[in-house]
């Protein structure tokens, strides 16, 4: 003989509630997979572009122009991502994607500036920089590890390094708070949506009930 409680449990697991739960769970998992895949693709694409762009043909003026235009691009991308987070149905996942895009773009930008500076003024650093060396120096500066194997010697190199340090502090301190605020705003809008729909449906059904009575 079968246990009635076990039978009820089996029906609950295979019933309409379980199917609805699975339908709700699958889109969330799929959105998480898509967000992680996009973040990885963005990071890989930016690093690949950094290695493929013909940076050797530019001088000091090109490095300055690259840095200024790149910082403007970082700011514009960040502002656009904040708006997307607020309107996204998955604001937390979109914030992860936005953080990956903005951070990698910021690091690649300074790595390119260091590489161009070393090409135009070979004594700017303690050793000649390849693209990998420039990216390595950028990461160690951003993470405040500072192994000391590569250091900036020229005034221009030290100014660039200080700019990156200041920008990194702003990125960690301000950008993270802005993204967190955008996530909270997006979640509040999601909660208001169903409640607003329920209120509108209740208001729409009231005249019918009054007419029927």
Secondary structure as UniProt FT lines:
FT   HELIX           4..14
FT   HELIX           16..52
FT   HELIX           55..57
FT   HELIX           60..87
FT   HELIX           91..120
FT   HELIX           122..124
FT   HELIX           131..142
FT   TURN            143..144
FT   HELIX           155..170
FT   HELIX           171..175
FT   HELIX           176..212
//
